[in-house]
Amino acid sequence: MEKQSKIILITASIFGVLGVILGAFAAHGLQAILTETQLNSFQTGVRYQFYHAFLLLFVGNATFLLPKQKKVIWLLVFIGIILFSGSIYILNLDEYVINTNLKAIAIATPIGGSFLIAAWSYLLVCLLKKEQS
C-alpha cells in the first residue's frame, strides 16, 4: 500500500472512531444538558464527520486517483472536518463543558463546509479529467 493511501485510510479510521464516540456521547451523555436544537446540531457534526470518513475510505482505496490528487482531497477533507464538525462540537459544548464563550468560532463552520465542498468538487474534476480507458 502506498504511503499516501495509508495516511488517508488511517485518518478515515480515526474520524470513524471519534464519530462513534461522539455520537454515543451525544446520545447518552448530552441529552440531559443540551437543548434539542443543540443536540441536533451536535449530531449534524457527527454525521458530516462520518460522511467524510467514508469519502476518505473511498479515496484511500481508489486506484484511478493519483497520489497527488488523493493528498489534495485528504487535505481538504481534513481541514473541512476540523473546522466544520470541530466548530459545531465546540459551539454546542462551550457553555457546559469548556466555558470560554467562543461564539466567534461560528465563522469556522461555513469555512469548513466550503473545504468539504471543495473536496467533493475536486474529486469531480479529477473524474471528469480522467481519460477513458
C-alpha positions as CSV (number, residue, x, y, z in Angstrom):
1,M,0.0,0.0,0.0
2,E,1.3,3.4,-0.9
3,K,2.1,5.8,1.9
4,Q,-0.5,8.4,0.9
5,S,-3.3,5.8,0.8
6,K,-2.3,4.5,4.2
7,I,-2.4,8.0,5.7
8,I,-5.8,8.6,4.2
9,L,-7.2,5.3,5.5
10,I,-5.8,5.9,9.0
11,T,-7.4,9.4,9.0
12,A,-10.7,7.9,7.9
13,S,-10.4,5.3,10.7
14,I,-9.7,8.0,13.3
15,F,-12.6,10.1,12.1
16,G,-14.8,7.0,12.2
17,V,-13.7,6.0,15.8
18,L,-14.2,9.6,17.0
19,G,-17.6,9.7,15.2
20,V,-18.8,6.6,17.1
21,I,-17.5,8.0,20.4
22,L,-19.0,11.5,19.9
23,G,-22.3,10.0,18.6
24,A,-22.6,7.8,21.7
25,F,-21.6,10.8,23.9
26,A,-24.4,12.8,22.3
27,A,-27.0,10.0,22.6
28,H,-26.2,9.1,26.2
29,G,-24.3,11.9,27.9
30,L,-25.5,15.1,26.3
31,Q,-29.3,14.6,26.2
32,A,-29.6,15.8,29.8
33,I,-27.6,19.1,29.3
34,L,-28.1,20.2,25.7
35,T,-31.3,21.6,24.2
36,E,-32.9,19.6,21.4
37,T,-31.6,22.2,18.9
38,Q,-28.0,21.9,20.3
39,L,-28.2,18.1,20.3
40,N,-29.4,18.1,16.7
41,S,-26.6,20.5,15.8
42,F,-24.0,18.3,17.5
43,Q,-25.4,15.2,15.7
44,T,-25.0,17.1,12.4
45,G,-21.3,17.5,13.1
46,V,-21.1,13.8,13.8
47,R,-23.0,12.9,10.7
48,Y,-20.8,15.0,8.4
49,Q,-17.7,13.6,10.1
50,F,-18.9,10.1,9.2
51,Y,-19.8,11.0,5.7
52,H,-16.3,12.3,5.1
53,A,-14.7,9.3,6.9
54,F,-16.5,7.2,4.2
55,L,-15.3,9.5,1.5
56,L,-11.7,9.1,2.7
57,L,-12.1,5.3,2.8
58,F,-13.2,5.5,-0.8
59,V,-10.4,7.9,-1.8
60,G,-7.7,5.9,0.0
61,N,-8.7,2.8,-2.0
62,A,-9.3,4.5,-5.3
63,T,-6.9,3.2,-7.9
64,F,-7.9,5.8,-10.5
65,L,-6.7,8.8,-8.5
66,L,-3.0,9.9,-8.5
67,P,-1.3,10.2,-5.1
68,K,-1.2,14.0,-5.5
69,Q,-4.9,14.0,-6.1
70,K,-5.5,11.8,-3.1
71,K,-3.4,14.2,-1.0
72,V,-5.4,17.2,-2.1
73,I,-8.7,15.6,-1.3
74,W,-7.4,14.3,2.1
75,L,-6.2,17.8,3.0
76,L,-9.4,19.5,2.0
77,V,-11.5,16.9,4.0
78,F,-9.2,17.0,7.0
79,I,-9.3,20.8,7.3
80,G,-13.0,20.8,6.5
81,I,-13.9,18.3,9.2
82,I,-11.7,20.0,11.8
83,L,-13.3,23.4,11.0
84,F,-16.9,22.2,10.3
85,S,-17.5,19.5,12.8
86,G,-15.0,20.8,15.3
87,S,-16.6,24.2,15.5
88,I,-20.1,22.6,15.9
89,Y,-18.8,20.5,18.8
90,I,-17.2,23.5,20.5
91,L,-20.2,25.8,20.0
92,N,-22.6,23.3,21.5
93,L,-20.4,22.2,24.3
94,D,-18.8,25.5,25.2
95,E,-21.4,26.7,27.7
96,Y,-21.5,23.3,29.5
97,V,-18.0,21.9,29.3
98,I,-15.4,24.3,28.0
99,N,-17.0,27.5,29.4
100,T,-15.0,30.0,27.3
101,N,-17.8,31.8,25.4
102,L,-16.2,31.1,22.0
103,K,-19.1,32.3,19.9
104,A,-16.7,33.8,17.4
105,I,-15.7,30.3,16.3
106,A,-19.0,30.1,14.5
107,I,-17.3,31.5,11.4
108,A,-15.3,28.3,11.2
109,T,-18.4,26.2,10.4
110,P,-19.1,27.7,6.9
111,I,-15.4,27.8,6.1
112,G,-15.1,24.2,7.0
113,G,-18.2,23.4,4.9
114,S,-16.5,25.2,2.0
115,F,-13.5,23.0,2.3
116,L,-15.7,19.9,2.2
117,I,-17.5,21.2,-0.9
118,A,-14.1,21.8,-2.4
119,A,-13.0,18.2,-1.7
120,W,-16.1,16.8,-3.5
121,S,-15.7,19.3,-6.3
122,Y,-12.0,18.4,-6.8
123,L,-12.9,14.7,-6.8
124,L,-15.5,15.5,-9.5
125,V,-12.9,17.4,-11.6
126,C,-10.4,14.5,-11.2
127,L,-13.1,12.1,-12.5
128,L,-14.1,14.4,-15.4
129,K,-10.4,14.8,-16.4
130,K,-9.7,11.1,-16.2
131,E,-9.1,9.6,-19.7
132,Q,-11.3,6.8,-20.8
133,S,-9.5,3.5,-20.8
